[in-house]
Amino acid sequence: MESKTPKTPEWPLKVKLFIKIYKARLFLQNHLRKSKFWNNIEEKGNDKMAVTIDLKGKKAVVFGIANDKSIAWHIAKRLNDAGCRIFAAYQERTEQMSVPLIKTLDNPIYEKCDVVSDELLDSFFKKVKEEFGEVDFLIHSIAFAKREHLQGKYMGIDRRGYQVAHEVSSYSLAELTRRIAPMMKKGGSIIAMTYLGSEKVTPGYNIMGVAKAALESSVRYLAYDLGEQKIRVNAISAGPIATLAASGIAGFPEMLLNYVAKSPLKRNITADEVADCALFLCSNLSKAITGQVIFVDAGYSAMGI
Ligand SMILES: NC(=O)c1ccc[n+]([C@@H]2O[C@H](COP(=O)([O-])OP(=O)(O)OC[C@H]3O[C@@H](n4cnc5c(N)ncnc54)[C@H](O)[C@@H]3O)[C@@H](O)[C@H]2O)c1
């Protein structure tokens, strides 16, 4: 495969201003979170649960933290709060938003990586081996397709657009799994993120639906490959959540409205609810579950209307 190291883009003034505001918001959130006032609010809002999941001593490699809306961020935070140490991969173009956020975790390690660059993949996994030695979990929460291929007719896709969407959104799961599996010496859990557009037509989702179908099939084949090593591979199929990636999909606002109108729970879901499922899939509570696509979608996928 062709190896290309992406260059850091020169951001326009508007984006630089946005990044400054973003960092100030993170700073305030962090200080609030540490205060007694915040803890009181959180305690009141939390459901009292009978089971607590303890991941102390565990290590996770997380791909896909772009900003504080990213599903990967919510998963990383949930695993971190359960005692798991995080090694985060971020793309160079999101560095100014990803790194200040990742730094708020407990003793995190982070390194830039881009799944289309063999050079960056080699140096990233070299560092994972040096720092972690053994790994317990891999979170694959990345996808990419050109904006013009997430609107209009699916048949408008061109060869390069098809390739890039599959390379980043689907092939990368096999690539990351192959590199990390030898480090999962005591077994492990690998989680990918998918969407219902893999099975049912979602206008605008187009090439991403086709790439997600390949991703879900990869999950099943990888689960078979790695079952004897006690490495489980699953995908979470999440309902729509407003993130950077979702903003590229034409018709995304309609998707949000549809879930409120048609799902059994009559609402949208949150990234924290996806993180809850990821925590379950990393824990022993899910030790007999592999090769599955688990829906966190307020029941939308069960409906026929
Ligand atoms: N937001 C939703 O509604 C939704 C629903 C279901 C599934 N998903 C899936 O969840 C995953 C995470 O997306 P998100 O919604 O949190 O958006 P996001 O934009 O926050 O995350 C996408 C991530 O992919 C990373 N990425 C893109 N190309 C990459 C590359 N070449 N190398 C390395 N990383 C790369 C980006 O840096 C970013 O961190 C995706 O697989 C997405 O398809 C999202």
The ligand as an ORCA input file, in Angstrom:
! r2SCAN-3c Opt
* xyz 0 1
  N     -21.828     10.314     14.854
  C     -22.682      9.395     14.458
  O     -23.866      9.657     14.246
  C     -22.215      7.969     14.284
  C     -23.176      6.944     14.290
  C     -22.748      5.631     14.111
  C     -21.414      5.357     13.910
  N     -20.506      6.388     13.905
  C     -19.081      6.062     13.700
  O     -18.380      6.424     14.860
  C     -17.008      6.588     14.503
  C     -16.493      7.883     15.109
  O     -17.088      9.003     14.481
  P     -17.618     10.274     15.289
  O     -19.050     10.414     14.955
  O     -17.180     10.213     16.702
  O     -16.908     11.482     14.522
  P     -15.474     12.192     14.754
  O     -15.332     13.091     13.578
  O     -15.416     12.801     16.079
  O     -14.458     10.981     14.673
  C     -13.959     10.470     13.456
  C     -12.493     10.224     13.691
  O     -11.919      9.557     12.577
  C     -10.594     10.010     12.515
  N      -9.999      9.713     11.209
  C     -10.498     10.026      9.985
  N      -9.629      9.643      9.031
  C      -8.566      9.073      9.682
  C      -7.345      8.520      9.253
  N      -7.009      8.472      7.963
  N      -6.495      8.025     10.189
  C      -6.793      8.085     11.508
  N      -7.944      8.615     11.975
  C      -8.810      9.106     11.065
  C     -10.711     11.515     12.741
  O      -9.475     12.095     13.102
  C     -11.701     11.526     13.890
  O     -11.027     11.493     15.117
  C     -16.961      6.522     12.992
  O     -16.600      5.203     12.610
  C     -18.380      6.808     12.600
  O     -18.705      6.298     11.321
  C     -20.880      7.691     14.101
*
